[in-house]
Amino acid sequence: MPLSPCLAAVSLLLAAAFSSGWTLHAAAELPRFREAPAFRNGPGCASAPTIHIAMTLDATYLRGSLAGVLSILRHSSCPESISFNFLATRPRRFRPAVSASFPSLSFDVYRFDPALVRGRISSSVRRALDQPLNYARIYLADILPHSVHRVIYFDSDLVVVDDVARLWATDLSPDHVLAAPEYCHANFTSYFTDRFWSDPVYPDALNGRRRSPCYFNTGVMVMDLDRWRAGGYTRKLEAWMEVQKREARIYELGSLPPFLLVFAGEVKGVEHRWNQHGLGGDNVEGLCRDLHPGPVSLLHWSGKGKPWLRLDAGRPCQLDALWAPYDLLRRDGRDDLFADI
């Protein structure tokens, strides 16, 4: 039975939408966010370097990403000297949200193609760790233009409470590719399965490092992209993902273990203050946790519990109150930005 002209037109429109990779009512799914204040450089910023920051954007973590951006700008001595490089599977969907909250922000949104990791992701202890965008940090050197020589990668569940220029100034000489806070008290062996440690070959990859391999969290990293490109590190990480997928189950924690296998023992150490991580609890229950002893420059809700979800549910942890002032989610009658900072 032939379609009516109106129905036929609708069918053609739907077909065009799906063929372009659209999702119906996708724009309506995104919440509305407030516009943040404009942050300006001071008189001493004329010679300030451009600081490149990379983050990801998706519907689940957009609220966290925007809070992270606001926190970075709020505490920066030269906020107009910061350039944000966002990765998203559908850039056109998220660009308006960033522009609406930060009209004067210097940023680009680059497309991350999920096909890059198709066939390389294996299931882990938490579904969020299995999402393709969780692996986008591996491809920063390939996706960002070669004019970006260095970048700070930040996860989307953190806030910065210090001047990010201090982290940017991390010295990567003479030949470090990556800098991050290390946690050598952590049980490094627990990040890999018994199958890994019992293999006659796999553990040998950790031999010959500058130092004994230590755990580091990949949610905060200073990365030399020129050295990354020259050393072919994307392919080195992919190789371990392929071992996991095709040869043996050697780890359980998403994109973290390949980084440990390639970089542990070769990382330039950064003060722990730059990643007070674990505030989201573990990957199963997400229970409340306290800060680690020492000064704080960055609060990171790694783990299952996210502050915006716990706040919305009316069951926040004590430290979630430190994230709340950076929340740009629009609520009727509430525009008290920075009232509690």
C-alpha positions as CSV (number, residue, x, y, z in Angstrom):
1,M,0.0,0.0,0.0
2,P,1.6,3.3,-1.0
3,L,2.5,5.9,1.6
4,S,0.6,9.2,1.8
5,P,2.7,12.1,0.7
6,C,3.0,13.4,4.3
7,L,4.0,10.0,5.7
8,A,6.4,9.5,2.9
9,A,8.1,12.8,3.6
10,V,8.4,11.9,7.3
11,S,9.9,8.5,6.4
12,L,12.5,10.2,4.2
13,L,13.4,12.6,7.0
14,L,13.8,9.8,9.5
15,A,16.0,7.9,7.0
16,A,18.2,10.9,6.5
17,A,18.5,11.4,10.2
18,F,19.5,7.9,11.0
19,S,22.0,7.7,8.0
20,S,23.7,10.9,9.4
21,G,24.1,9.2,12.8
22,W,21.5,11.3,14.6
23,T,19.5,10.1,17.6
24,L,15.9,11.2,17.7
25,H,15.2,13.9,20.4
26,A,18.9,13.8,21.3
27,A,19.0,17.6,21.8
28,A,16.1,17.4,24.2
29,E,17.9,14.8,26.3
30,L,20.6,17.3,27.3
31,P,19.8,19.3,30.5
32,R,20.0,23.1,30.5
33,F,23.0,24.8,32.1
34,R,23.6,28.3,33.3
35,E,26.0,30.7,31.8
36,A,29.2,31.0,33.8
37,P,30.8,34.4,34.6
38,A,33.4,35.6,32.1
39,F,36.9,35.2,33.4
40,R,39.6,37.6,32.1
41,N,43.4,37.7,32.1
42,G,45.1,40.0,34.5
43,P,47.8,42.5,33.6
44,G,50.6,39.9,34.1
45,C,49.3,37.5,31.5
46,A,50.8,39.1,28.4
47,S,53.6,36.5,28.2
48,A,51.6,33.6,29.6
49,P,51.8,30.4,27.6
50,T,48.7,28.8,26.1
51,I,47.7,25.9,28.3
52,H,46.0,23.1,26.4
53,I,43.5,21.0,28.3
54,A,41.7,17.9,27.0
55,M,38.5,16.5,28.3
56,T,35.7,14.3,26.9
57,L,32.0,15.3,26.4
58,D,29.1,12.9,26.6
59,A,25.5,13.0,27.8
60,T,26.2,11.1,31.0
61,Y,29.2,13.2,32.2
62,L,28.4,16.6,30.6
63,R,27.4,18.1,33.9
64,G,30.7,17.0,35.4
65,S,32.7,18.2,32.4
66,L,31.2,21.7,32.6
67,A,31.8,21.8,36.4
68,G,35.4,20.9,35.7
69,V,35.8,23.7,33.2
70,L,34.3,26.2,35.5
71,S,36.6,25.2,38.3
72,I,39.7,25.5,36.1
73,L,38.8,29.0,34.9
74,R,37.7,30.1,38.4
75,H,41.2,29.4,39.9
76,S,43.4,30.3,36.9
77,S,45.6,33.4,37.0
78,C,45.3,33.7,33.2
79,P,42.0,32.0,32.2
80,E,42.0,33.5,28.7
81,S,45.3,31.7,28.0
82,I,43.6,28.3,28.4
83,S,42.5,26.4,25.3
84,F,40.1,23.5,25.8
85,N,40.2,20.5,23.5
86,F,37.1,18.4,23.9
87,L,36.6,14.9,22.4
88,A,33.1,13.7,21.7
89,T,31.5,11.0,19.5
90,R,29.1,13.7,18.2
91,P,30.7,17.1,18.4
92,R,27.7,19.0,17.0
93,R,25.5,17.8,19.8
94,F,27.7,19.2,22.6
95,R,29.2,22.3,21.1
96,P,26.1,24.5,21.8
97,A,26.1,23.4,25.4
98,V,29.7,24.5,26.0
99,S,29.2,27.8,24.1
100,A,26.0,28.6,26.0
101,S,27.7,28.2,29.4
102,F,31.1,29.7,28.3
103,P,30.4,32.2,25.5
104,S,34.0,33.5,25.5
105,L,35.8,30.2,26.0
106,S,38.6,29.2,23.6
107,F,37.7,25.6,22.7
108,D,37.4,23.1,19.9
109,V,35.4,19.8,19.9
110,Y,37.0,17.0,18.0
111,R,35.2,13.8,16.9
112,F,36.3,10.6,18.5
113,D,35.3,7.7,16.3
114,P,34.2,4.7,18.4
115,A,35.4,2.5,15.5
116,L,38.9,3.1,16.7
117,V,38.4,0.8,19.7
118,R,35.8,-1.5,18.2
119,G,37.0,-5.0,18.8
120,R,39.5,-3.9,21.4
121,I,37.2,-3.3,24.4
122,S,36.6,-6.1,26.9
123,S,34.1,-6.0,29.7
124,S,35.3,-4.7,33.0
125,V,34.0,-4.3,36.6
126,R,31.9,-1.3,35.8
127,R,29.9,-0.6,32.6
128,A,31.1,3.1,32.5
129,L,34.6,1.8,32.0
130,D,33.6,-0.1,28.9
131,Q,32.4,3.0,27.0
132,P,34.5,3.8,23.9
133,L,34.9,7.4,25.0
134,N,36.7,6.2,28.1
135,Y,39.5,5.1,25.7
136,A,39.7,8.5,23.9
137,R,42.7,9.6,26.0
138,I,44.7,7.0,24.2
139,Y,44.1,8.8,20.9
140,L,44.8,12.4,21.9
141,A,48.0,12.6,19.9
142,D,46.3,11.3,16.8
143,I,43.2,13.4,17.0
144,L,44.5,16.8,18.2
145,P,46.4,18.9,15.6
146,H,50.2,18.6,15.6
147,S,50.3,22.3,16.6
148,V,49.3,21.0,20.1
149,H,52.6,19.8,21.5
150,R,51.6,19.3,25.1
151,V,48.2,18.7,26.8
152,I,46.8,18.2,30.3
153,Y,44.2,15.4,30.2
154,F,41.4,15.7,32.8
155,D,38.6,13.3,33.6
156,S,35.1,14.7,33.7
157,D,34.5,13.9,37.4
158,L,36.9,16.4,39.0
159,V,37.3,20.0,40.1
160,V,40.5,22.0,40.2
161,V,41.0,24.3,43.2
162,D,44.4,25.7,42.3
163,D,46.0,27.5,39.4
164,V,46.3,24.9,36.6
165,A,49.4,26.8,35.3
166,R,51.3,25.1,38.2
167,L,50.5,21.7,36.8
168,W,51.3,22.8,33.3
169,A,54.7,23.9,34.4
170,T,55.6,20.2,35.2
171,D,59.1,19.5,33.8
172,L,59.1,16.5,31.4
173,S,62.7,16.7,30.6
174,P,64.8,15.0,29.5
175,D,62.5,12.6,27.7
176,H,59.4,11.8,29.7
177,V,56.2,11.3,27.7
178,L,53.8,11.5,30.6
179,A,53.6,13.0,34.1
180,A,51.1,12.1,36.8
181,P,50.9,11.6,40.6
182,E,52.1,8.1,41.4
183,Y,50.9,5.9,44.3
184,C,53.7,3.4,45.0
185,H,52.1,2.2,48.2
186,A,49.2,0.7,46.2
187,N,49.4,-3.0,45.4
188,F,50.5,-2.9,41.8
189,T,50.0,-6.6,41.3
190,S,46.2,-6.3,42.0
191,Y,45.7,-4.4,38.8
192,F,46.3,-7.5,36.7
193,T,44.9,-11.0,36.9
194,D,46.6,-14.2,38.0
195,R,46.6,-15.2,34.3
196,F,48.9,-12.2,33.6
197,W,51.3,-12.9,36.4
198,S,51.5,-16.6,35.7
199,D,52.3,-16.1,32.0
200,P,56.0,-16.7,31.1
201,V,56.1,-13.6,28.9
202,Y,53.6,-10.9,29.8
203,P,55.3,-9.7,33.1
204,D,58.6,-9.3,31.3
205,A,57.1,-6.1,29.8
206,L,57.6,-4.4,33.2
207,N,61.3,-5.2,33.4
208,G,64.0,-2.6,32.5
209,R,62.0,0.4,33.7
210,R,63.7,3.5,35.2
211,R,62.0,2.7,38.5
212,S,59.9,0.0,40.0
213,P,56.4,0.2,38.4
214,C,53.9,2.1,40.4
215,Y,50.2,2.7,40.1
216,F,49.0,6.1,38.7
217,N,45.5,7.3,37.9
218,T,45.0,8.2,34.3
219,G,42.3,10.9,35.1
220,V,45.0,13.5,35.5
221,M,48.0,13.4,33.1
222,V,50.4,15.9,31.6
223,M,51.3,14.5,28.1
224,D,54.0,15.4,25.7
225,L,52.2,14.7,22.4
226,D,55.3,15.1,20.2
227,R,57.1,12.4,22.1
228,W,54.0,10.3,22.2
229,R,53.7,10.5,18.4
230,A,57.4,9.9,17.8
231,G,57.3,6.8,20.1
232,G,54.2,5.3,18.6
233,Y,52.6,5.0,22.0
234,T,49.0,4.7,20.7
235,R,49.9,1.5,19.0
236,K,51.7,0.2,22.1
237,L,48.6,0.7,24.2
238,E,46.4,-0.9,21.5
239,A,48.7,-4.0,21.4
240,W,47.9,-4.7,25.1
241,M,44.2,-4.1,24.5
242,E,44.4,-6.8,21.7
243,V,46.2,-9.2,24.1
244,Q,43.3,-8.7,26.5
245,K,40.7,-9.2,23.8
246,R,42.2,-12.1,21.8
247,E,44.8,-13.9,23.9
248,A,44.0,-13.9,27.6
249,R,42.1,-11.9,30.2
250,I,44.9,-10.1,31.9
251,Y,43.1,-7.2,33.6
252,E,39.6,-6.0,34.8
253,L,39.7,-2.2,34.8
254,G,39.0,-0.7,31.4
255,S,41.6,1.7,29.9
256,L,43.8,1.9,33.0
257,P,45.9,-1.3,32.8
258,P,47.2,-0.7,29.3
259,F,48.6,2.6,30.5
260,L,50.2,0.9,33.5
261,L,51.8,-1.7,31.2
262,V,53.3,0.9,28.9
263,F,54.2,3.7,31.3
264,A,54.4,2.5,34.9
265,G,58.0,3.1,36.1
266,E,58.5,5.7,33.3
267,V,56.1,8.4,34.6
268,K,57.4,11.7,35.8
269,G,56.0,12.1,39.3
270,V,53.7,14.9,40.2
271,E,52.7,16.0,43.7
272,H,49.8,14.0,45.1
273,R,47.8,17.2,45.6
274,W,47.1,17.2,41.9
275,N,44.9,14.1,42.1
276,Q,43.1,13.6,45.3
277,H,41.3,10.7,43.7
278,G,39.0,7.9,44.8
279,L,36.3,10.3,46.2
280,G,33.7,8.3,44.3
281,G,34.5,5.2,46.3
282,D,35.3,1.9,44.7
283,N,34.0,0.6,41.4
284,V,31.2,-1.6,42.9
285,E,29.5,0.3,45.7
286,G,30.8,3.9,45.4
287,L,30.8,4.5,49.2
288,C,31.9,7.8,50.8
289,R,35.6,8.4,51.3
290,D,37.8,10.9,53.0
291,L,40.6,13.0,51.5
292,H,44.1,11.7,51.5
293,P,46.4,13.5,54.0
294,G,48.1,16.5,52.6
295,P,47.3,19.7,50.5
296,V,44.7,19.6,47.8
297,S,44.9,21.2,44.3
298,L,42.4,18.8,42.6
299,L,39.5,16.8,43.8
300,H,38.7,13.7,41.8
301,W,35.5,11.6,42.2
302,S,37.0,8.5,40.5
303,G,35.0,5.4,41.3
304,K,31.3,4.6,41.0
305,G,29.9,7.4,43.1
306,K,29.5,10.7,41.3
307,P,28.7,13.9,43.3
308,W,25.9,15.1,41.0
309,L,24.1,11.8,41.3
310,R,24.5,11.6,45.1
311,L,23.4,15.2,45.5
312,D,20.3,14.7,43.2
313,A,19.4,11.6,45.2
314,G,19.6,13.5,48.5
315,R,22.3,11.2,49.8
316,P,25.5,13.2,49.3
317,C,28.8,12.4,50.9
318,Q,30.4,15.1,52.9
319,L,33.0,16.0,50.3
320,D,30.3,16.3,47.5
321,A,29.6,19.7,49.0
322,L,33.0,20.8,47.5
323,W,31.8,19.9,44.0
324,A,28.4,21.5,44.3
325,P,29.4,25.2,43.9
326,Y,30.7,24.5,40.4
327,D,27.5,22.8,39.2
328,L,26.0,24.8,36.3
329,L,22.8,22.8,36.0
330,R,20.0,25.2,35.7
331,R,17.4,25.0,38.4
332,D,14.4,27.3,38.7
333,G,15.0,30.0,41.3
334,R,18.7,29.0,41.9
335,D,21.4,31.2,40.3
336,D,23.7,31.6,43.4
337,L,26.8,30.7,41.5
338,F,29.9,31.0,43.8
339,A,27.7,31.8,46.8
340,D,29.4,29.0,48.7
341,I,32.9,29.2,47.4
